[in-house]
């Protein structure tokens, strides 16, 4: 399937299966490369198409789900969590940086024509948080857009299994996985917390 056909088909599938979705990155040919989505107004994620020209030299598709903010997690908690990667099937946990949404009361920056703007000012830079992600990556040719929902369900199942079935951790923390607060609807702010 050509990338342009894939982009059209994946948006058709997302329109059917997602509460909302948005193409947030296109290439120089105006073909979608990265989509964010929300399913059942409960959890959010992304789907990306990468060419991997410098590394693998094989075009891939990655589907990921945002699980929880782990900015305050201890090193020990993160190491314990990542040891669980060995138990995942064709998936992995990782941490990615996400900007935190600004206050709704902040006024937009208005710049007059010809006025210089100092973007290095720390007030203009969003605060970044660490988001725990579960994702799967596979060759582009092996991913059928119609299987999108199955990949999402598989990731949800594995995340729930690994994060909630803890036999020796009774103090909450990273491994206490509660669907009421782990999956949040972040679609309005591109997954900002």
C-alpha positions in Angstrom: 0.0 0.0 0.0 1.3 3.4 -0.9 1.8 6.0 2.0 -0.9 8.2 0.5 -3.4 5.4 0.4 -2.5 4.3 3.9 -3.1 7.8 5.2 -6.5 7.9 3.7 -7.5 4.5 4.9 -6.1 4.9 8.5 -8.2 8.1 8.8 -11.3 6.2 7.7 -10.6 3.6 10.3 -9.9 6.2 13.0 -13.2 8.0 12.1 -15.0 4.7 12.9 -13.1 3.6 16.0 -12.0 6.7 17.8 -13.9 9.4 19.7 -11.5 11.9 18.0 -8.3 11.9 16.0 -6.1 14.5 14.4 -3.2 14.3 11.8 -0.5 16.4 13.5 2.4 15.8 11.1 2.5 15.6 7.3 5.5 15.2 5.0 6.7 17.4 2.2 4.1 15.7 -0.1 1.2 16.5 2.3 0.9 12.9 3.3 0.0 12.2 6.9 2.8 10.7 9.1 1.6 11.2 12.7 -1.9 11.0 14.1 -3.1 11.4 17.7 -6.3 9.8 18.8 -8.7 9.4 21.7 -10.9 6.2 22.1 -14.1 6.1 24.1 -13.2 9.5 25.5 -11.1 7.6 27.9 -7.5 7.0 26.7 -5.3 8.6 24.1 -2.5 7.5 21.9 -0.7 8.0 18.6 0.0 6.2 15.3 3.1 7.2 13.3 4.7 6.1 10.0 8.5 6.3 10.0 10.8 5.8 7.0 13.9 4.9 9.1 16.2 5.8 6.3 19.3 6.2 8.6 18.8 3.1 10.6 16.6 0.2 9.7 16.0 1.3 6.2 12.5 -0.3 6.5 9.4 1.8 6.8 7.5 1.1 10.0 4.3 1.9 11.8 4.2 2.5 15.5 1.0 2.5 17.6 1.3 3.8 21.1 -1.0 4.5 24.1 -0.4 7.1 26.8 -0.7 5.4 30.2 0.3 7.8 33.0 2.4 10.7 34.1 5.6 9.3 35.7 7.4 12.5 36.3 7.5 12.0 40.0 8.4 8.3 39.8 11.6 7.1 41.6 14.5 5.5 39.7 13.7 2.2 41.4 10.0 2.4 40.3 11.1 3.0 36.7 13.7 0.3 36.7 11.1 -2.2 38.1 8.6 -1.1 35.5 11.0 -1.5 32.6 12.0 -5.1 33.7 8.4 -5.9 32.7 9.3 -5.3 29.1 10.5 -8.9 28.9 7.0 -10.1 29.6 5.4 -8.0 26.8 4.7 -9.6 23.4 5.7 -7.4 20.4 5.4 -4.3 22.6 7.4 -2.2 25.0 7.1 0.4 27.8 8.9 3.6 27.3 8.9 7.2 28.6 8.4 10.2 26.4 8.4 13.9 27.2 5.1 15.8 26.8 4.4 19.4 27.4 2.0 20.3 30.2 -1.0 22.4 29.2 -0.8 26.0 30.2 -3.4 27.8 32.2 -6.6 28.4 30.4 -6.5 32.0 31.6 -3.1 32.7 29.9 -3.6 35.3 27.1 -2.2 34.5 23.7 1.0 36.2 22.6 0.1 39.0 20.1 3.0 40.2 18.0 2.9 43.3 15.8 4.4 43.0 12.3 8.1 43.5 12.4 8.4 43.0 16.2 11.1 40.7 17.4 10.0 37.8 19.7 12.3 36.2 22.3 11.4 32.5 22.2 14.3 31.7 24.6 12.3 33.3 27.5 11.5 30.5 29.9 8.0 31.9 30.3 7.3 30.8 26.7 8.6 27.3 27.0 6.1 24.7 28.2 6.8 22.6 31.3 7.7 19.1 30.2 6.5 15.9 32.0 7.4 12.3 31.6 4.6 10.1 30.1 4.6 6.3 30.4 3.8 4.8 27.0 3.1 1.3 25.7 3.8 0.9 22.1 4.2 -1.6 19.3 6.2 -1.2 16.1 6.1 -3.3 13.0 6.9 -3.1 9.3 4.7 -0.9 7.2 3.8 -3.7 4.9 2.7 -5.9 7.7 0.3 -3.3 9.2 -3.3 -3.3 7.8 -5.2 -0.2 8.8 -8.3 -2.4 9.5 -6.2 -4.0 12.3 -5.8 -0.7 14.2 -8.5 -1.6 16.8 -7.0 -5.0 17.4 -3.5 -3.5 18.0 -5.0 -0.9 20.5 -6.9 -3.7 22.3 -3.7 -5.8 22.5 -1.8 -2.9 24.0 -4.5 -2.2 26.5 -4.7 -5.8 27.6 -0.9 -6.1 28.0 -0.7 -2.8 29.9 -3.5 -3.8 32.2 -2.0 -7.3 32.8 1.5 -5.9 33.5 0.6 -2.9 35.6 -2.2 -4.3 37.7 -1.1 -7.9 38.4 1.5 -7.2 41.1 1.9 -9.7 43.8 4.4 -7.9 46.0 3.5 -4.2 45.5 0.7 -3.1 47.7 1.7 0.5 48.1 0.3 1.9 44.9 2.8 3.7 42.7 3.5 2.9 39.1 2.2 -0.7 39.2 -1.2 0.2 40.6 -3.0 0.5 37.4 -6.5 2.0 37.7 -8.3 2.8 34.4 -10.2 5.7 36.0 -7.0 7.8 36.3 -4.4 6.2 34.1 -6.0 6.9 30.7 -6.9 10.5 30.3 -8.5 12.4 27.5 -5.7 14.6 26.3 -7.0 15.3 22.8 -7.5 19.0 23.3 -3.9 19.6 24.2 -2.1 17.1 22.0 -1.7 14.8 25.1 -0.7 17.5 27.5 -1.3 16.7 31.1 
